[in-house]
């Protein structure tokens, strides 16, 4: 085993510290004027962060609820621009804006005009300014794009309804026979029906056979709209409901359509990236099991992993059952790689369509905050391309299944204590989920024990170490698949080039001991005060509840 001086000094300091507090406790001593507060999350000194955002972490923003720049109670694009320094400091390298187009709803997925900015959010010039300012901070901007349907107020649909001979008639699915999920045409050809899988207010677009979809009027119109945004500097798109573009979600039709859409726009994107990226960024919402989802990698380079990654991690946190999580991720990634070797696995804890992560892991239960810290640590040390939903870094609550539905998970961001927060949108009159038990950015920023600073710390680690940012994942050689011992602990290697890190998480509310062997170079970082003892290359960790530690290992 090779120790360096830094390792010995930290070991001595760590052993002294562990005797001063009850095992597993994590008191907040307050800011240390001699040390950046984010570095106080860990008792070890990681490699200094050089400012490069290697990790490519994205941050999801519901503009209506993020930041209000003009005092009208509604979040806007200028509000997002004003908070770019916050996002830059957090360490994100990209932002995903939920639909910003003209629409007829709060959510924005019923698009009226794909190239017009919702006046509630500002102007086209505001969007262009946001993109330019984001690029100055090396932050990409991607827009939510809706290929499955439009608003029933879209000029395309209004014209299509007027006559069976309308040039827009083929943009949608019409029939003179009523079917499940079909609705009577509201005007014009009222003896006809149209398809609207999600709602009567959102008629489905029709691209014809997937083999020739690029020749359809709807495909050309939608592609032209996307090119409009690329020419305005936008870096890519999140595609909504990609499994619903064609009726059969398990046929080759949807991946075929997606491949043509991506390929055509990628060609248009070439040479236009202000940040020097070779390809456009395009990620699909594909809520499916692993094997079915993998087929969609034939169409897109990136997909959100809803079931295998997020569901399994939340299960691990709620059931103290973490040991097999890395093994499951390795197996899943092998399935993806068989379809697309350069696949991007977009990971997240929750988003605008789901109950908030804190609610999922315990809600008002006292453990929910510690579980959220652990969820953040796993998200930012495991494989994948992480996304953070706004407010998740503060520990927002929100149950989508409760009265209020979507509004429960789209409440306004908390910048300062409510009484003095002039930037907080007020469009929702009742904000029950965030008014209690959630500290604002200003308050949490002052506490090394806050969830916000846990996110900042682990984002900094992921951006600093290539092995965390983009490295491979592997099980440690001592992993025993048949044993349930240490089931509350997950351990895995992350490697990139000559850099090898060992990551260990205790996801339970119980202190435990964990033994491993290997050539440790130095501890890199921890959370919640992990102590350890070593004899030769044998090591024993004393892991408090909801604790993590990362070691730099000797790479052979």
N, C-alpha and C positions, 0 to 999 in steps of 0.2 A: 504494500500500500504506500502511495506517495502523498505525504502531507506537505503543504507549504506553510509559511509563517502566518499568513492570513487565516488559514484554517485553525491553527493552534490558538491564536489570539481570540478568535470568535468562540472556540470551544470553551475556553476559560471564562469568558464573559457570559456565555450562555448558561454554564453550570451555576455561576453565581446568581444569575437572574432567576433561575428556576426555583431557588430556595426562598425568594422574597414574596411569592404569591401562591395562592392555592392552585394546585394543578388544574390546568384547563381554563383558568380565569384569564381575562385579557383586559385589565384596567387601562383606562385612557389617561396617561399621565399629563396630557396637555401638550401643546406645541413645545418642541425643543428648538430654541432660537439658533442653535448651531447645526441643525439638520433639517433638510426639506421634510415637511410633514408626511409626504407620500412615502418617503423612505423609512418612516417610523412604523409603518405597517409590518415590516420585517426587522428582525434583529441582526440580519446579515447584510453585508454590503455587496450588492450585485455589481456587475460590470457597469461603468458609467454609461448612461444613455447618450448616444451621439446625435439624437434628433431625427434619425432616419426611420420612417414608418414602414418597417419591413413586413409587418403582419397583415396589412390590407384589411383592417377591421372596419366594418360599415356600421352606421348609426341610422336607425329608421325614425323618420320624423313625420308626424301628423301636423302639418303646417297650422291648421286651425287652432291647435292647442299648444303650440310650442312657445312662441314669443310674439307679443303684440307691440308693434313699433309706433302705432298712431293713436292708440287709446280708444279704438272703437270696440274693444272687447273681443276681437277676432284675431288670432295669430295670422301672420302674414310673411311674405317672402323677405321683406326688409328686416323683420324680426329674426328670421333664420340667419341672415347675413350678419346681424349684430352679435350673434352668438357663435360665430365661426371661431373666434379665439378660444372660447370655452371648449368647443369640439376639438380644436387643434391641441390644446393642453391635455385633454382627456386621452388623446392619442389615436383618434380615428382617422382613417385614410380615405373614407368615402361616406357620403350621405345618400340615403334613399328617401326621396320625397313621395309620400302618398299622393294620389292624383291631384294635380294643380290646375286642371282644365275647367272650362265652363261646364256646369252640370246642374242637376236639379235636386241635389241631396247634400247631406252633411258629409257622407263618406266619399263622394266624388267618383264612384265607379260607374255611374251612368253618364258617360261622356257625351256632351252635346257637340263640342268642337275640339278635336284633338290638337289644334294648333293655336288655341286661344286660352289665355290665362284667366282663371276665375277672378273676377274683379274684387271679391272679398279678400283675395290674397295679394293683389297688387296688379302690376302691369308686366308686359313682356320685357320692358327695359329693366324692371326690378329683378326678373329672373336672370337676365343676361348679366346684371351686376353681381348677383349672388354667385353665379358660375365663375365669373372672373375673380371675385374675391376668394372663393374656395380654392381655385387653382393657385392663387398666390401662396396658399398655405398647404399646397400639395394634397388637397382633398378633392376626390372625384365626386361628381354629382350624377346620380342616376334617377330617372323619372319612372314612376309607376305607369305602365302602359296596359291597356285593356283590349286584347284581341278577340275576345269571345262575343262581345255585345256592345251596343251603343245605348244612349238614352232614346226613349221614344220621342223625345223632342229634337233629336238630331235632324238637321236638314235632309240628310240622306234618307232617313226613315219616313219623314213627313212626305217627301216627294215620292218615295216608293209606294206609299199607301194610296196615292191619288189615282194611279192607273196601272193596269197590268202591263202597259207598254212603256212605263217609266224607265229611263236609263238606270235608275237606282233599284229597280225591282229585284234584280239578281243579287243585290247586296245582302238580302235577307231571305229567310225561309218562309215562303207563303204556300198555303194550301186551301182548297175549298172544302176540306174535310177537317172537322174538329178532332184534335188528338190531345192526350195528356200533355200538359205543359205548353199548350197552344192557346192563343187568345184571339178574340174577334178584332178585326181591324177597326180602329176607332172612327175613321172617316174615309171618304173616297170609296174604295172597293170594299164596302162593308160586308159583302157576302163572302169574304175571304178570312182566313185565320193566319196568324204568324207565330213563330216559335219564340219562347222566352223562358229558358231553363231556370234562370234565377228569379225572374219577376216579370210581370206584364209591362213594367216601365223600362225593361232592358231587353229589347229584341235581339236575338242572336244573329250574328253576321254569317253570311254564306259565301264560302270560297270555292264551291264546286269540288270536283274530285281532287284529292290531295296531290295526285300525280301531276296535275296541271294548275294547281291553285294560284301560282304566280301570275297566271293570265287573267284571273278574275278581277272585276272592278274593285271589289272590297279590298283585296290584297294590295293592289296598286295604290289605292287611296290611303290605306293604313301605312304602307311603306313610305309613301311620300310624306306623310305626317311625321314619321320617325326621322326621316332625313332632314326635315325642317329643324328639329331639335338638335340633331347632330351638328348642323350648320350653325347653330347658336352656341355651340361649345359643350353641349351635354355629353357625358362620357359613356352613357349606356342606359339600359332599361331593366326594370323588374317587370316580368310579364305575368299578368294575373290569370289564374285559372286555366293553365295551359292544357289540362286534361279534358277540358270542356270545349275546345275549339271545334272538334268533331264529336259526334254523339258517342262513339265507342272509345272509351279511354284506354283500352288495351289493344287496339289495332295499331297498325303502323302509320295511320293517317296523321295523328298529332305530331309525332316526331318528324315526319316528312315535312309538314307545314313549318314547324319550328326551324328545321335545318335550312329551308329555303329563305325564311325570314331573316335568320341570323346571317347566313352567307351573303345575302344581298346587302344588308346593312353594314356588315363588316367591310365589304368592298368599298362602300361609300365612306366609311370611317377612316380608311387608310390615309395617313398623312395629316389628319385633322386633330390629333390628340395634343392638347396644350401641355400635357404632362409627359409626353413621350411614350405612351403605351402603343404597342403594335396592333392590338385588337380591341374592338369594342367590348364592353362588359355587359353581359346579358344573363340574367338569372331568372329561372322560372319557378313559379309556385306550383308544386306538384305533390299534392297530399295523397301519397300512395305508399304501399308496402315496398320494401327494398327491391325485390325482383321486378316489380312492375315499374317502379320509378326509374330503375336503371335503364330501361328501354328509352327513356326520354333524353338520356345523355347522347343518343344518336342525333338529337336535334339541337341541343343547347350545351354549352360548356359548363354551365353552373346551374344547380338545382337546390332548393331548400330541402333539408332533411327534417321532416316533421315527425315521423313515427319512430324510426330506429334510434336516432340520436337524442332528440329532445324528450321523447316519451320514456326512453330507458334511463336517461339521467334523472328525470324527475322521480321515476320509480325508485332509483337507487337512493336518492335523498330522503324520500318519504319512508323507505323500508330498511335503511341501514344495510343495503345490499349492493355493494359497489365492485366487488372483486372482479366480476366478469365483464364489466362495462368496456374496458380496453379491448378484451378479446372480441367482443361483439362488434366493436368499431373496425377492428382489423378485418374481420370476416366480411363486413358490409362493404368496406372499401375495395376488397378484392372483386366483389360483384360489380361495382361501379367501373373499376379499371378494365374489366373484360369488355365493356361497351365503349369506353372512351378513356384511354390511358392518361390524358391530361385533364380529367374531370376536376371540377371544383365543388366540394361538398359544403354548401352554405349552412352553417349551424346557428342556432339561436335558442334562447330559453322560452320566449313568447313573442307574439307580435300583435298587431291591431285586431286580429280575428280570434284571439284566444284570451282566456283568463290570464291575468298577470301572474308571472312566475311566483311572486311572494304569496299570492293567494293559493296557488297550486301546492306549495310546499308547507302550508300550515296557516296561512291567513293571519289572524290576530294572535295565534299561539306564540308564546315567547321565543320559541325556537326558530320561527320563520325567518328572522333577520339573519341568524347565524347560518341557516341553510342557504339563504340568498348569497351570503359571502362565499360559501362553499361552491355554490352553483357558478358564481363568477370565476372562481379560481379554476374550476374544471373547464369551463367554456374557454378560458384564455390560456390554458396549458395543453389542452387536447388538440387533436387534429381537426382540420376543417377551416373554413373561412367564416369567422364569427360575425354575427350581427347583434347589435344591442338596440332594443326598443327604447325610445326616449322615456325617461323616468325610471327605467329598470335599475339604473345606477344609483337611484335614491331609495329604492325599495317600495315603489308604488304598489298599492293593493288594487284589486278590481276583479270582480266575478262576472264574466259575460253572461252566465246563466241566470243571474239575479235580475230583479226588476231594474230596468234601465239598459240592459243589454250592452250594445257596443259602447255606449257612453261611459259605462263603468270602466272600460279599459282605454279610454281616450280622453281622460280628464287632463286639465291644463298642467303644464310644467310648473314646478315650484322653484323660483329663482331666489327669493328672499322670504322671510317670514310674511305670512299672508297680509298682515296689516300694512306693510310697507312695500309690497310687491307691485309696482306699477306696470311691469312687463308681463305679468301673468294674464293670459286671456280669460275673459269672464263670460264667454258665450254660454257656458253651462252654469245654470244658477245654483245647482246642488252638486258639490264636489265632496261627497261623503267619504270617498275612499282615500283621498289625499289630504283631507283637512285634519285628520288625526293619525298619529303614529308614523308620519313621514316627515323627516327634516328637509328643509330647503337646501339648495346648493350652497348658499352662503353659510348656513349653520354646519352642514356636514363637512364643508371644506376645512373647518377649524379643528376637526377631530380625527386623529390618526386611527381611531377604532371604527370610523364610519364606513358604511357600505360604499359610499362614493369614493373614498380613498383606497379601498380594496380594489375597486375597478381601475382607478388610476395606476395603482402599483402593478397590478398584473398586466395591464395594457402596456405599461412601460417595459416590463420584463419581456413580453411577447415581441415588442418592437425592437428590443435590444439583442435578443438571442435568436439567430437564424434557425436554430433547432426547434424553438417554440413557434416561430413565425411560419415556417414552411417545411419543417423536418418530417421525416418518417416516424411512424410509431411502431414500437415492438414490445412484446411482453418480456419481462425480466426472466432470466434463466431459472430462477427459483419458483416461478409460477407453477402451482399445483392445481390443475384443472379439476381433479377429483375431490379435493378437500374443501370443506366449507370453513376451515379455520381462517381467521382474519377477513371474513366476508365483508366487513364494514370498511375495508381498506382497498383502494385501487392503486396500483403501481404500474408505471410504464416508462419506457425509454422514449426520448425524442432525440433524433440524430439528424445532423446536416453537416456534410463534409467531415471534418475532424472533430466537430463539436458533438458531445454526447452528454445528455442530461437525464437524470433519474427524477421522476416526479412521483410523489407519494401523497395521497389524500385520505384522511380519515373522515368519512362523510357522516359519521354517527354522533350522537350526543353523549357518547361514553368514551372515557379515556382508554387507550389501549397501548400495548407494546407491539412493535413490529420489527422483525429481524431480517437482515439481508446481508449479502456478501458482494464485494466488489471493490475496485480501486477508486476511492473517493479522492478527488483533487481538492474540492472545497465546497462548503454549503453556499448556495447562491441566494436563496431567499426562503422565508417561511411565513406562515400565518398562524396566529394564536399560540406561539411559543413552543415549538417542537424542540425537545432536548434529545441528545443521543450520546451513547458511549461506544467506544471502539476498541477492539483487540485485533491487531493485524488488519486483515481485510474483512473482519466480521463486525457488524454494526447492529446496535439495538436502538430503536427510536422509542421515545416516550411521547406519544401523540395525544394531546388534549382533545376534547370534543371539537369537531369541525375545524380540523387543523390541516395544514399542508406544509410540505417542505420540498425544495428542489436542490439537487446536488449536481455539481459538475463532476463527471466521471472521467477516468482515464480512458481515452479511446485507443484501442489496440490497432 
